Amino acid sequence: MAEETYNGYCVKCKEKRDFKGTVSVSKTGMRMAKGPCPVCGTTVNRILGKA
């Protein structure tokens, strides 16, 4: 899967950030974009909906 840009909330920075991430499916069957925060490097997740 190719990397795309998503907008998600960084818990460490306490701000919404655009991050480059890949889409994966969680244990509960939800699609989520996962990637590093460009400022602090913490993993940022964004839930996209049902797979």
Protein Blocks (a to p, Z undefined) as FASTA:
>chain_A
ZZdddddddfklopacdddddddddfkopacdddddfklopacdddfbjZZ
